[in-house]
Amino acid sequence: MTAKAGHRTLPHTADTRIQAWAPTTGECIGQAVLGMAESFLDLRGAAATGEYDLHVAPGEPQDQLVTVLDEVIYLMDTTGQIPINVAPRQEGDRLSVHLAMVDLTTVPQTGAVPKAVALHQLTFEHRAGQWTCTVTVDV
């Protein structure tokens, strides 16, 4: 991992596994959201058509990660929209996330649609000034 922040998908037999990294927990969560979206959509060239603000209760970073990813899946299911840009804001132990959204029907689907976040093998750790999280998404 050479970039200060980023994400990638990892090999997994049946589901999608996403790894994200960034200097802060909020940015790491934001990268995981983008990783999940890009795991099944081609977002290149997509333009935002809406916005959504998410306020996450204080808690452990891995719990906040699950909350945000679950909410993104819920929004996808109920509004037909997915984030193409994520702007997290840490306010003490609280996390606010501003999502720039796009309609799912306007971007090419390239993979299986996420259905739920798996808690098995979920990691969120801080090493050498960098936060890294790894999460499996059921498809």
C-alpha positions as CSV (number, residue, x, y, z in Angstrom):
1,M,0.0,0.0,0.0
2,T,1.8,3.1,-1.2
3,A,-1.0,5.7,-1.4
4,K,-1.9,7.5,1.8
5,A,-5.5,6.5,1.2
6,G,-7.1,3.9,-1.0
7,H,-8.9,0.6,-1.3
8,R,-8.8,-2.7,-3.2
9,T,-10.7,-5.9,-3.5
10,L,-9.1,-9.1,-2.3
11,P,-9.6,-12.7,-3.5
12,H,-12.6,-14.5,-1.9
13,T,-14.3,-17.7,-2.9
14,A,-17.9,-16.5,-2.9
15,D,-18.3,-13.0,-1.6
16,T,-16.4,-9.7,-2.0
17,R,-13.6,-8.8,0.4
18,I,-12.5,-5.2,0.6
19,Q,-9.4,-3.7,2.1
20,A,-9.1,0.1,2.7
21,W,-6.5,2.3,4.3
22,A,-6.1,5.9,5.3
23,P,-4.6,8.2,7.9
24,T,-7.8,8.5,9.9
25,T,-10.6,6.0,10.8
26,G,-13.2,8.2,9.0
27,E,-11.2,8.3,5.8
28,C,-10.6,4.5,6.0
29,I,-14.3,4.0,6.3
30,G,-14.9,6.3,3.4
31,Q,-12.4,4.3,1.3
32,A,-14.2,1.1,2.2
33,V,-17.5,2.6,1.0
34,L,-15.9,3.5,-2.3
35,G,-14.3,0.0,-2.5
36,M,-17.7,-1.6,-2.0
37,A,-19.3,0.6,-4.7
38,E,-16.5,0.0,-7.2
39,S,-16.6,-3.8,-6.5
40,F,-19.7,-4.0,-8.6
41,L,-20.1,-0.8,-10.6
42,D,-17.9,1.2,-13.0
43,L,-18.1,4.7,-11.5
44,R,-15.7,6.3,-13.9
45,G,-17.3,9.4,-15.3
46,A,-20.3,9.2,-13.0
47,A,-21.7,12.6,-11.8
48,A,-23.5,13.0,-8.6
49,T,-27.3,13.5,-8.8
50,G,-28.0,13.7,-5.0
51,E,-26.6,13.9,-1.5
52,Y,-27.0,12.1,1.7
53,D,-25.6,12.8,5.2
54,L,-25.1,10.0,7.6
55,H,-24.4,10.6,11.3
56,V,-22.8,7.6,13.1
57,A,-23.0,7.1,16.9
58,P,-19.8,7.0,18.9
59,G,-18.2,3.6,19.0
60,E,-15.4,1.4,18.0
61,P,-14.1,2.0,14.4
62,Q,-15.2,-1.5,13.3
63,D,-18.7,-0.9,14.5
64,Q,-18.8,2.4,12.7
65,L,-17.6,0.7,9.6
66,V,-20.4,-1.8,9.7
67,T,-23.0,0.9,10.4
68,V,-21.9,3.0,7.4
69,L,-21.7,0.0,5.0
70,D,-25.1,-1.3,6.2
71,E,-26.6,2.1,5.6
72,V,-25.1,2.4,2.1
73,I,-26.6,-1.1,1.3
74,Y,-29.9,0.0,2.7
75,L,-29.9,3.3,0.6
76,M,-29.0,1.3,-2.5
77,D,-32.0,-1.1,-1.8
78,T,-34.5,1.7,-0.9
79,T,-33.5,4.6,-3.1
80,G,-31.6,3.0,-6.0
81,Q,-28.6,5.2,-5.3
82,I,-24.9,4.6,-4.5
83,P,-22.2,6.9,-3.3
84,I,-19.6,8.0,-5.8
85,N,-17.8,10.4,-3.4
86,V,-17.5,10.1,0.4
87,A,-16.5,13.0,2.7
88,P,-16.1,11.8,6.3
89,R,-15.8,14.3,9.2
90,Q,-14.6,13.2,12.6
91,E,-16.0,15.2,15.5
92,G,-14.4,13.8,18.6
93,D,-15.7,10.2,18.8
94,R,-18.6,10.9,16.4
95,L,-18.4,10.4,12.7
96,S,-20.4,12.2,10.1
97,V,-20.3,11.1,6.4
98,H,-21.4,13.2,3.5
99,L,-22.2,11.0,0.5
100,A,-22.5,12.3,-3.1
101,M,-24.9,9.8,-4.7
102,V,-25.7,8.6,-8.2
103,D,-28.6,6.6,-9.5
104,L,-27.6,2.9,-10.0
105,T,-29.3,2.7,-13.4
106,T,-27.0,5.3,-14.8
107,V,-23.7,3.4,-14.2
108,P,-22.6,0.1,-15.7
109,Q,-22.8,-2.9,-13.4
110,T,-19.6,-5.0,-13.4
111,G,-20.1,-7.5,-10.6
112,A,-22.4,-9.0,-8.0
113,V,-24.5,-6.5,-5.9
114,P,-23.7,-6.4,-2.2
115,K,-26.4,-7.7,0.1
116,A,-25.0,-7.5,3.6
117,V,-21.8,-7.0,5.7
118,A,-20.3,-10.1,7.2
119,L,-18.8,-9.7,10.7
120,H,-16.5,-12.8,10.2
121,Q,-12.9,-11.8,9.7
122,L,-13.7,-8.1,10.0
123,T,-10.5,-6.1,11.0
124,F,-9.8,-2.5,11.7
125,E,-6.3,-1.6,13.0
126,H,-3.8,1.2,13.4
127,R,-0.2,0.6,12.4
128,A,2.7,3.0,11.6
129,G,0.4,6.0,11.5
130,Q,-2.1,4.3,9.1
131,W,-5.6,2.8,9.7
132,T,-6.4,-0.3,7.7
133,C,-9.7,-2.2,7.6
134,T,-10.7,-5.4,5.9
135,V,-14.3,-6.4,5.5
136,T,-16.3,-9.1,3.7
137,V,-19.5,-8.2,1.9
138,D,-22.1,-10.9,1.1
139,V,-23.2,-10.8,-2.5
